[in-house]
Amino acid sequence: METSRGDLNIPFRTLLGPGPSNVHPRVLRAAGIPVIGHLDPKFLELMDETMELLRFAFQTRNTITLAIPGTGSAGMEAALVNLIEPGDGVLVGVNGYFGERLSEMALRHGAEVRRVEAPWGQIIEPDLIERALAGRRAKLVAVVHAETSTGVLQPIKPIADACRRHGALLVVDAVTSLGGTPVPADDWGADICFSCTQKGLSCPPGLAPITVSDRAVAVTNSRRSPVQSWYLDLSLITRYWGSDRVYHHTAPITMLYALREALRLVHEEGLEARWHRHHRLSNALIAGLEALGLPILAPKAHRAPTLTVARIPEGVKDIEVRKALLSEHNLEIGGGLGALKGQVWRIGLMGESCNQANVLLVLSVLETALVRQGWRREKGAGVLAALEALASTPPHTGHDRHMS
Ligand SMILES: Cc1ncc(COP(=O)(O)O)c(C=O)c1O
Protein backbone atom coordinates (compact mmCIF):
# COMPACT_ATOMS: atom_id res chain seq x y z
CA MET A 1 0.00 0.00 0.00
CA GLU A 2 1.20 3.48 -0.77
CA THR A 3 2.03 5.18 2.52
CA SER A 4 2.50 8.80 1.51
CA ARG A 5 -0.39 10.44 -0.27
CA GLY A 6 0.81 14.02 -0.09
CA ASP A 7 -0.84 17.04 1.46
CA LEU A 8 -4.57 17.52 1.13
CA ASN A 9 -5.28 19.68 -1.85
CA ILE A 10 -8.81 21.04 -1.65
CA PRO A 11 -9.70 23.93 -3.95
CA PHE A 12 -11.58 26.97 -2.64
CA ARG A 13 -15.23 26.57 -3.59
CA THR A 14 -17.89 29.22 -3.46
CA LEU A 15 -20.64 27.39 -1.61
CA LEU A 16 -24.06 28.46 -2.84
CA GLY A 17 -25.83 25.15 -2.35
CA PRO A 18 -28.22 24.15 0.45
CA GLY A 19 -25.25 23.90 2.87
CA PRO A 20 -22.55 23.90 3.98
CA SER A 21 -21.89 27.59 3.43
CA ASN A 22 -18.45 29.22 3.30
CA VAL A 23 -16.66 29.56 6.61
CA HIS A 24 -15.14 32.87 7.79
CA PRO A 25 -11.33 32.78 8.23
CA ARG A 26 -11.78 33.71 11.91
CA VAL A 27 -13.82 30.54 12.43
CA LEU A 28 -11.24 28.43 10.61
CA ARG A 29 -8.50 29.96 12.75
CA ALA A 30 -10.46 29.22 15.92
CA ALA A 31 -10.69 25.58 14.81
CA GLY A 32 -6.88 25.49 14.73
CA ILE A 33 -6.48 26.41 18.41
CA PRO A 34 -4.87 23.60 20.46
CA VAL A 35 -7.27 21.07 21.94
CA ILE A 36 -7.77 21.11 25.71
CA GLY A 37 -9.73 18.76 27.95
CA HIS A 38 -13.52 18.71 27.91
CA LEU A 39 -13.61 19.41 31.67
CA ASP A 40 -10.82 22.02 31.63
CA PRO A 41 -12.06 25.19 33.37
CA LYS A 42 -11.19 27.18 30.23
CA PHE A 43 -13.37 24.90 28.16
CA LEU A 44 -16.24 25.05 30.64
CA GLU A 45 -16.05 28.84 30.37
CA LEU A 46 -16.27 28.54 26.58
CA MET A 47 -19.36 26.31 26.93
CA ASP A 48 -21.07 28.96 29.07
CA GLU A 49 -20.24 31.66 26.53
CA THR A 50 -21.51 29.47 23.72
CA MET A 51 -24.81 28.96 25.54
CA GLU A 52 -25.19 32.73 25.97
CA LEU A 53 -24.47 33.31 22.30
CA LEU A 54 -26.89 30.58 21.25
CA ARG A 55 -29.62 32.15 23.39
CA PHE A 56 -28.95 35.35 21.50
CA ALA A 57 -29.20 33.62 18.12
CA PHE A 58 -32.43 31.80 19.07
CA GLN A 59 -33.78 34.94 20.84
CA THR A 60 -34.57 32.91 23.91
CA ARG A 61 -34.18 32.84 27.66
CA ASN A 62 -34.38 29.04 27.77
CA THR A 63 -31.83 27.68 30.23
CA ILE A 64 -31.32 24.57 28.12
CA THR A 65 -29.79 26.07 25.01
CA LEU A 66 -26.72 24.16 23.91
CA ALA A 67 -25.05 22.31 21.05
CA ILE A 68 -25.31 18.55 20.58
CA PRO A 69 -22.52 16.68 18.77
CA GLY A 70 -23.77 15.65 15.35
CA THR A 71 -25.38 17.46 12.44
CA GLY A 72 -28.85 18.96 12.09
CA SER A 73 -30.37 15.48 12.01
CA ALA A 74 -28.98 14.86 15.51
CA GLY A 75 -30.90 17.94 16.66
CA MET A 76 -34.03 16.56 15.01
CA GLU A 77 -33.57 13.15 16.57
CA ALA A 78 -32.86 14.67 20.00
CA ALA A 79 -36.01 16.81 19.86
CA LEU A 80 -38.22 13.88 18.95
CA VAL A 81 -36.68 11.12 21.06
CA ASN A 82 -36.81 13.21 24.24
CA LEU A 83 -40.48 14.18 23.85
CA ILE A 84 -41.97 11.05 22.30
CA GLU A 85 -42.93 7.93 24.19
CA PRO A 86 -44.31 4.90 22.36
CA GLY A 87 -47.97 5.42 21.46
CA ASP A 88 -47.88 9.23 21.72
CA GLY A 89 -49.90 11.13 19.12
CA VAL A 90 -47.65 13.30 16.97
CA LEU A 91 -48.77 15.65 14.20
CA VAL A 92 -46.16 16.31 11.54
CA GLY A 93 -46.34 18.98 8.84
CA VAL A 94 -45.13 17.42 5.58
CA ASN A 95 -44.60 19.65 2.55
CA GLY A 96 -41.14 18.56 1.53
CA TYR A 97 -38.19 16.25 2.07
CA PHE A 98 -37.40 17.31 5.63
CA GLY A 99 -41.00 17.11 6.81
CA GLU A 100 -40.81 13.51 5.55
CA ARG A 101 -37.70 13.01 7.66
CA LEU A 102 -39.47 14.35 10.76
CA SER A 103 -42.35 11.98 10.12
CA GLU A 104 -40.05 8.99 9.58
CA MET A 105 -38.10 9.69 12.77
CA ALA A 106 -41.26 10.16 14.85
CA LEU A 107 -42.53 6.79 13.55
CA ARG A 108 -39.26 5.11 14.47
CA HIS A 109 -39.61 6.44 18.01
CA GLY A 110 -42.97 4.73 18.33
CA ALA A 111 -45.27 7.71 17.83
CA GLU A 112 -48.70 7.44 16.30
CA VAL A 113 -47.97 9.86 13.50
CA ARG A 114 -50.63 11.88 11.73
CA ARG A 115 -49.40 13.88 8.78
CA VAL A 116 -50.77 17.26 7.80
CA GLU A 117 -49.68 17.54 4.20
CA ALA A 118 -49.35 20.24 1.57
CA PRO A 119 -47.92 20.02 -1.94
CA TRP A 120 -44.16 20.54 -2.17
CA GLY A 121 -43.67 24.28 -2.74
CA GLN A 122 -46.64 25.35 -0.57
CA ILE A 123 -46.86 26.16 3.13
CA ILE A 124 -48.82 24.00 5.57
CA GLU A 125 -51.92 26.09 6.24
CA PRO A 126 -51.98 26.68 10.02
CA ASP A 127 -55.76 26.12 9.99
CA LEU A 128 -55.17 22.53 8.92
CA ILE A 129 -53.01 21.98 12.00
CA GLU A 130 -55.63 23.64 14.21
CA ARG A 131 -58.38 21.43 12.77
CA ALA A 132 -56.29 18.29 13.15
CA LEU A 133 -55.58 19.17 16.80
CA ALA A 134 -59.25 19.92 17.46
CA GLY A 135 -60.24 16.58 15.89
CA ARG A 136 -57.87 14.49 17.98
CA ARG A 137 -55.45 15.48 20.70
CA ALA A 138 -51.74 15.27 19.95
CA LYS A 139 -48.86 15.47 22.39
CA LEU A 140 -46.67 17.19 19.91
CA VAL A 141 -46.62 19.03 16.59
CA ALA A 142 -43.43 19.06 14.49
CA VAL A 143 -42.81 21.36 11.53
CA VAL A 144 -39.96 22.62 9.37
CA HIS A 145 -39.40 26.39 9.37
CA ALA A 146 -37.40 26.67 6.12
CA GLU A 147 -38.03 23.58 3.97
CA THR A 148 -34.71 23.04 2.21
CA SER A 149 -36.20 20.96 -0.60
CA THR A 150 -38.53 23.76 -1.74
CA GLY A 151 -37.31 27.07 -0.31
CA VAL A 152 -40.64 27.60 1.47
CA LEU A 153 -40.62 29.56 4.74
CA GLN A 154 -43.37 28.25 7.00
CA PRO A 155 -45.26 30.74 9.23
CA ILE A 156 -44.69 29.36 12.74
CA LYS A 157 -46.51 31.72 15.09
CA PRO A 158 -50.09 30.68 14.14
CA ILE A 159 -49.11 27.03 14.49
CA ALA A 160 -47.55 27.72 17.89
CA ASP A 161 -50.75 29.51 18.98
CA ALA A 162 -52.85 26.54 17.85
CA CYS A 163 -50.55 24.25 19.84
CA ARG A 164 -51.09 26.35 22.96
CA ARG A 165 -54.87 26.29 22.52
CA HIS A 166 -54.86 22.51 22.25
CA GLY A 167 -52.20 21.69 24.84
CA ALA A 168 -49.65 20.33 22.35
CA LEU A 169 -45.91 20.90 22.35
CA LEU A 170 -44.24 22.39 19.28
CA VAL A 171 -40.95 21.27 17.71
CA VAL A 172 -39.48 23.54 15.04
CA ASP A 173 -36.72 22.54 12.60
CA ALA A 174 -34.71 25.75 12.12
CA VAL A 175 -31.83 24.04 10.30
CA THR A 176 -32.02 26.29 7.22
CA SER A 177 -33.24 29.43 8.97
CA LEU A 178 -31.12 30.16 12.07
CA GLY A 179 -28.65 32.95 11.39
CA GLY A 180 -30.33 34.07 8.17
CA THR A 181 -33.91 34.93 9.10
CA PRO A 182 -35.66 35.45 12.47
CA VAL A 183 -36.02 32.36 14.66
CA PRO A 184 -37.70 33.89 17.73
CA ALA A 185 -38.08 30.72 19.79
CA ASP A 186 -39.65 32.51 22.79
CA ASP A 187 -41.96 34.83 20.85
CA TRP A 188 -43.21 31.88 18.85
CA GLY A 189 -43.64 29.78 21.99
CA ALA A 190 -41.69 26.89 20.44
CA ASP A 191 -40.87 24.07 22.85
CA ILE A 192 -37.85 22.68 21.06
CA CYS A 193 -36.11 24.46 18.26
CA PHE A 194 -33.02 22.90 16.68
CA SER A 195 -30.60 23.87 13.94
CA CYS A 196 -27.20 23.06 12.46
CA THR A 197 -23.89 24.87 12.35
CA GLN A 198 -23.13 24.68 8.62
CA LYS A 199 -25.73 26.97 7.08
CA GLY A 200 -26.79 30.38 8.42
CA LEU A 201 -24.10 30.26 11.12
CA SER A 202 -21.33 29.54 8.59
CA CYS A 203 -19.43 27.12 10.73
CA PRO A 204 -18.31 23.66 9.60
CA PRO A 205 -20.92 20.89 10.03
CA GLY A 206 -20.75 18.86 13.22
CA LEU A 207 -22.95 20.37 15.94
CA ALA A 208 -26.69 20.80 16.38
CA PRO A 209 -27.70 23.90 18.36
CA ILE A 210 -30.91 23.25 20.27
CA THR A 211 -33.10 25.20 22.69
CA VAL A 212 -35.68 23.65 25.01
CA SER A 213 -38.56 25.39 26.81
CA ASP A 214 -39.36 24.84 30.51
CA ARG A 215 -42.62 23.24 29.36
CA ALA A 216 -40.70 20.67 27.33
CA VAL A 217 -38.31 20.04 30.23
CA ALA A 218 -41.30 19.36 32.51
CA VAL A 219 -42.66 16.86 29.98
CA THR A 220 -39.33 15.04 29.70
CA ASN A 221 -39.02 14.98 33.51
CA SER A 222 -42.37 13.22 33.81
CA ARG A 223 -41.71 10.51 31.21
CA ARG A 224 -42.98 7.02 32.00
CA SER A 225 -39.99 5.42 30.26
CA PRO A 226 -36.35 6.44 29.81
CA VAL A 227 -35.42 8.25 26.59
CA GLN A 228 -34.68 5.48 24.05
CA SER A 229 -31.41 7.11 23.03
CA TRP A 230 -28.84 7.33 25.81
CA TYR A 231 -26.57 9.54 23.71
CA LEU A 232 -29.27 12.09 22.90
CA ASP A 233 -30.94 12.09 26.33
CA LEU A 234 -31.16 15.82 27.04
CA SER A 235 -31.35 15.33 30.80
CA LEU A 236 -27.93 13.64 30.70
CA ILE A 237 -26.46 16.15 28.24
CA THR A 238 -27.73 19.00 30.40
CA ARG A 239 -25.87 17.69 33.42
CA TYR A 240 -22.65 18.20 31.44
CA TRP A 241 -23.58 21.64 30.05
CA GLY A 242 -25.19 22.79 33.33
CA SER A 243 -23.60 23.46 36.71
CA ASP A 244 -23.14 19.75 37.58
CA ARG A 245 -20.50 19.32 34.85
CA VAL A 246 -20.94 15.56 34.93
CA TYR A 247 -19.11 13.79 32.14
CA HIS A 248 -21.50 12.54 29.45
CA HIS A 249 -19.47 12.50 26.23
CA THR A 250 -16.12 13.92 25.16
CA ALA A 251 -17.14 17.24 23.66
CA PRO A 252 -15.91 17.95 20.11
CA ILE A 253 -13.58 20.65 21.41
CA THR A 254 -12.48 22.04 18.05
CA MET A 255 -16.03 22.32 16.77
CA LEU A 256 -17.03 24.28 19.84
CA TYR A 257 -14.14 26.69 19.34
CA ALA A 258 -15.43 27.18 15.82
CA LEU A 259 -19.08 27.58 16.81
CA ARG A 260 -18.26 30.14 19.49
CA GLU A 261 -16.37 32.21 16.91
CA ALA A 262 -19.13 31.87 14.32
CA LEU A 263 -21.67 33.05 16.90
CA ARG A 264 -19.43 35.96 17.86
CA LEU A 265 -19.52 37.02 14.22
CA VAL A 266 -23.33 36.84 14.25
CA HIS A 267 -23.36 38.96 17.38
CA GLU A 268 -20.93 41.53 15.99
CA GLU A 269 -23.02 41.94 12.86
CA GLY A 270 -26.28 42.10 14.82
CA LEU A 271 -29.39 40.06 14.15
CA GLU A 272 -31.40 42.73 12.30
CA ALA A 273 -28.46 43.60 10.07
CA ARG A 274 -27.87 39.95 9.31
CA TRP A 275 -31.52 39.26 8.49
CA HIS A 276 -31.64 42.36 6.32
CA ARG A 277 -28.53 41.25 4.42
CA HIS A 278 -30.07 37.85 3.67
CA HIS A 279 -33.41 39.38 2.69
CA ARG A 280 -31.89 42.04 0.42
CA LEU A 281 -29.52 39.68 -1.36
CA SER A 282 -32.04 36.89 -1.83
CA ASN A 283 -34.43 39.42 -3.36
CA ALA A 284 -31.68 40.42 -5.78
CA LEU A 285 -31.00 36.78 -6.62
CA ILE A 286 -34.71 36.15 -7.23
CA ALA A 287 -34.96 39.23 -9.47
CA GLY A 288 -32.00 37.92 -11.48
CA LEU A 289 -33.32 34.37 -11.77
CA GLU A 290 -36.74 35.59 -12.86
CA ALA A 291 -35.14 37.85 -15.46
CA LEU A 292 -33.39 34.74 -16.79
CA GLY A 293 -36.78 33.07 -17.08
CA LEU A 294 -36.36 30.69 -14.13
CA PRO A 295 -39.56 30.69 -12.05
CA ILE A 296 -39.26 30.48 -8.26
CA LEU A 297 -41.02 27.51 -6.71
CA ALA A 298 -42.16 29.08 -3.42
CA PRO A 299 -44.98 31.66 -3.41
CA LYS A 300 -43.77 35.25 -3.03
CA ALA A 301 -45.12 35.65 0.50
CA HIS A 302 -43.40 32.50 1.80
CA ARG A 303 -39.82 32.43 0.56
CA ALA A 304 -36.87 31.55 2.76
CA PRO A 305 -34.19 34.22 2.29
CA THR A 306 -31.53 31.61 2.95
CA LEU A 307 -32.44 29.29 0.07
CA THR A 308 -33.99 29.97 -3.31
CA VAL A 309 -35.40 27.12 -5.36
CA ALA A 310 -35.86 27.83 -9.07
CA ARG A 311 -37.32 25.64 -11.79
CA ILE A 312 -34.89 24.43 -14.45
CA PRO A 313 -36.14 25.36 -17.94
CA GLU A 314 -37.40 22.59 -20.20
CA GLY A 315 -34.56 20.96 -22.15
CA VAL A 316 -31.75 22.30 -19.95
CA LYS A 317 -29.52 19.55 -18.56
CA ASP A 318 -29.33 19.92 -14.79
CA ILE A 319 -26.19 17.89 -14.12
CA GLU A 320 -24.25 19.34 -17.05
CA VAL A 321 -24.87 22.87 -15.77
CA ARG A 322 -23.95 22.08 -12.17
CA LYS A 323 -20.82 20.23 -13.27
CA ALA A 324 -19.73 23.19 -15.39
CA LEU A 325 -20.28 25.61 -12.52
CA LEU A 326 -18.15 23.48 -10.23
CA SER A 327 -15.34 22.59 -12.62
CA GLU A 328 -15.05 25.93 -14.42
CA HIS A 329 -15.96 28.35 -11.63
CA ASN A 330 -15.47 26.42 -8.37
CA LEU A 331 -19.08 27.27 -7.63
CA GLU A 332 -21.49 24.86 -5.97
CA ILE A 333 -25.26 25.04 -6.24
CA GLY A 334 -27.69 22.26 -5.29
CA GLY A 335 -29.91 20.02 -7.38
CA GLY A 336 -33.46 18.97 -6.55
CA LEU A 337 -34.30 16.49 -3.78
CA GLY A 338 -36.84 13.68 -3.97
CA ALA A 339 -39.71 14.43 -6.34
CA LEU A 340 -37.95 17.61 -7.53
CA LYS A 341 -34.76 15.83 -8.64
CA GLY A 342 -33.68 17.16 -12.03
CA GLN A 343 -36.42 19.80 -11.96
CA VAL A 344 -35.01 22.56 -9.78
CA TRP A 345 -31.82 24.21 -8.66
CA ARG A 346 -31.40 25.10 -5.00
CA ILE A 347 -29.29 28.21 -4.51
CA GLY A 348 -28.29 29.04 -0.98
CA LEU A 349 -27.24 32.45 0.28
CA MET A 350 -26.33 31.70 3.85
CA GLY A 351 -24.02 33.39 6.33
CA GLU A 352 -20.63 34.15 4.77
CA SER A 353 -21.80 32.96 1.36
CA CYS A 354 -24.51 35.60 1.33
CA ASN A 355 -22.83 38.56 -0.33
CA GLN A 356 -23.31 40.73 -3.40
CA ALA A 357 -20.33 39.32 -5.31
CA ASN A 358 -21.74 35.80 -5.02
CA VAL A 359 -25.18 36.86 -6.24
CA LEU A 360 -23.67 38.46 -9.33
CA LEU A 361 -21.29 35.54 -9.87
CA VAL A 362 -23.95 32.83 -9.77
CA LEU A 363 -26.26 34.79 -12.08
CA SER A 364 -23.56 35.47 -14.64
CA VAL A 365 -22.27 31.88 -14.77
CA LEU A 366 -25.80 30.49 -14.93
CA GLU A 367 -26.50 32.84 -17.83
CA THR A 368 -23.44 31.58 -19.64
CA ALA A 369 -24.46 27.96 -19.02
CA LEU A 370 -28.00 28.60 -20.27
CA VAL A 371 -26.69 30.25 -23.42
CA ARG A 372 -24.37 27.29 -23.98
CA GLN A 373 -27.33 24.93 -23.72
CA GLY A 374 -29.14 26.96 -26.35
CA TRP A 375 -31.87 28.05 -23.97
CA ARG A 376 -31.04 31.77 -24.05
CA ARG A 377 -29.37 33.85 -26.71
CA GLU A 378 -28.46 37.07 -24.99
CA LYS A 379 -26.55 37.58 -21.74
CA GLY A 380 -26.72 40.19 -19.01
CA ALA A 381 -30.42 40.27 -18.09
CA GLY A 382 -30.00 38.41 -14.81
CA VAL A 383 -27.11 40.48 -13.48
CA LEU A 384 -28.82 43.69 -14.53
CA ALA A 385 -32.07 42.81 -12.75
CA ALA A 386 -30.14 41.88 -9.62
CA LEU A 387 -28.23 45.17 -9.66
CA GLU A 388 -31.49 47.08 -10.02
CA ALA A 389 -33.00 45.21 -7.07
CA LEU A 390 -29.92 45.97 -4.98
CA ALA A 391 -30.08 49.66 -5.86
CA SER A 392 -33.71 49.82 -4.79
CA THR A 393 -33.01 48.45 -1.26
CA PRO A 394 -30.15 50.01 0.69
CA PRO A 395 -28.02 47.90 3.04
CA HIS A 396 -28.90 47.91 6.74
CA THR A 397 -27.62 50.93 8.66
CA GLY A 398 -29.83 51.40 11.75
CA HIS A 399 -29.36 50.41 15.36
CA ASP A 400 -29.35 46.75 16.09
CA ARG A 401 -30.23 44.31 18.81
CA HIS A 402 -27.34 43.17 20.97
CA MET A 403 -26.96 40.80 23.83
CA SER A 404 -27.91 42.26 27.20
C1 LIG B 1 -34.60 21.56 7.05
C2 LIG B 1 -33.55 20.54 7.34
N1 LIG B 1 -33.70 19.74 8.40
C3 LIG B 1 -32.77 18.82 8.72
C4 LIG B 1 -31.63 18.68 7.98
C5 LIG B 1 -30.61 17.67 8.35
O1 LIG B 1 -29.41 18.30 8.68
P1 LIG B 1 -27.99 17.56 8.52
O2 LIG B 1 -27.82 17.27 7.08
O3 LIG B 1 -27.05 18.61 9.04
O4 LIG B 1 -28.05 16.36 9.36
C6 LIG B 1 -31.42 19.48 6.87
C7 LIG B 1 -30.21 19.35 6.04
O5 LIG B 1 -30.04 19.99 5.05
C8 LIG B 1 -32.40 20.45 6.55
O6 LIG B 1 -32.23 21.26 5.51
The ligand as a Gaussian input file, in Angstrom:
#p B3LYP/6-31G(d) Opt

LIG

0 1
 C      -34.599000      21.559000       7.052000
 C      -33.545000      20.544000       7.345000
 N      -33.696000      19.742000       8.399000
 C      -32.772000      18.825000       8.718000
 C      -31.629000      18.680000       7.978000
 C      -30.608000      17.669000       8.355000
 O      -29.412000      18.298000       8.677000
 P      -27.993000      17.564000       8.518000
 O      -27.816000      17.265000       7.076000
 O      -27.053000      18.606000       9.040000
 O      -28.046000      16.355000       9.359000
 C      -31.417000      19.478000       6.873000
 C      -30.212000      19.348000       6.042000
 O      -30.036000      19.993000       5.045000
 C      -32.401000      20.449000       6.552000
 O      -32.235000      21.257000       5.508000

